[in-house]
Amino acid sequence: MLYKFKSKADSDLFMNQGPAERILTIIGKEPGAQGIIEPEAMAEAIARLQAAVAEEDRLHEAQGGAARGVTLQQRAWPFLQLLRRSLDADEPIVWGV
C-alpha cells in the first residue's frame, strides 16, 4: 500500500507502507487506510518523531557507528517538514480521503 499524505499547507507526500506505518506508530496514530492529524496534535507528533530519530542515532553510535541503510532520520525528514508547515498554517494532514 502506498500512503498519500495531504495538507493544504504543502504538496502531497507519498510514502511506502512500511516507513509510513512506522512513522504513524511513533507519533501515536493508528496506521490504516484513512486518517487525520489535527494541528493540535502536531507539536507532540514532531517531538515524538524527533525523539525517535535521536534515539536511533544514539543506538547506532553506541554500536560503533558502522554503515547502515536508510535511516529513520532520512525517512522522517519529509514528514517532519509536512508536519511543521501544516502546524504553521493550522491545517490538518489527511490520508486515504
LOVOMI-760916 format. One record per residue (C-alpha): residue in three letters; x, y, z. Coordinates in steps of 0.02 Angstrom, whole numbers, padded with zeros to 5 digits, always signed. Layout:
BEGIN
alaXYZ/...
***
This chain:
BEGIN
met+00000+00000+00000/leu+00060+00174-00039/tyr+00014+00314+00082/lys-00029+00485+00012/phe-00023+00619+00147/lys-00114+00780+00100/ser-00119+00953+00177/lys-00171+01122+00109/ala-00008+01188+00182/asp+00110+01087+00070/ser+00121+00971-00078/asp+00066+00789-00062/leu+00188+00668+00019/phe+00193+00488-00043/met+00270+00353+00066/asn+00284+00165+00054/gln+00182+00067+00180/gly+00323+00010+00295/pro+00404+00180+00329/ala+00235+00269+00336/glu+00164+00148+00463/arg+00322+00157+00569/ile+00311+00346+00574/leu+00124+00344+00612/thr+00154+00223+00755/ile+00294+00331+00825/ile+00182+00485+00827/gly+00040+00389+00910/lys-00075+00370+00760/glu-00155+00206+00709/pro-00091+00152+00538/gly-00233+00121+00418/ala-00314+00161+00253/gln-00380+00329+00315/gly-00331+00451+00449/ile-00304+00630+00504/ile-00179+00726+00607/glu-00257+00882+00679/pro-00150+01038+00703/glu-00173+01024+00892/ala-00080+00858+00890/met+00063+00910+00776/ala+00183+00985+00905/glu+00180+00822+01003/ala+00198+00721+00843/ile+00351+00823+00794/ala+00427+00798+00968/arg+00396+00610+00965/leu+00470+00590+00792/gln+00623+00694+00835/ala+00649+00592+00994/ala+00639+00428+00897/val+00766+00492+00771/ala+00883+00546+00911/glu+00864+00376+00997/glu+00903+00282+00836/asp+01057+00390+00810/arg+01112+00362+00990/leu+01094+00173+00973/his+01189+00175+00809/glu+01334+00270+00886/ala+01335+00153+01036/gln+01356+00007+00916/gly+01511+00084+00840/gly+01436+00189+00701/ala+01453+00059+00563/ala+01374+00091+00393/arg+01187+00071+00389/gly+01044+00077+00265/val+00912+00211+00252/thr+00889+00288+00424/leu+00734+00346+00515/gln+00802+00522+00502/gln+00805+00509+00312/arg+00631+00433+00307/ala+00558+00556+00433/trp+00629+00719+00363/pro+00494+00749+00230/phe+00358+00701+00354/leu+00429+00821+00484/gln+00428+00959+00353/leu+00246+00921+00314/leu+00203+00923+00499/arg+00291+01090+00528/arg+00213+01176+00378/ser+00041+01109+00420/leu+00059+01165+00601/asp+00114+01340+00546/ala-00036+01352+00428/asp-00156+01272+00554/glu-00206+01141+00425/pro-00237+00955+00457/ile-00144+00815+00370/val-00256+00678+00299/trp-00230+00516+00207/gly-00345+00398+00116/val-00482+00526+00084/
***
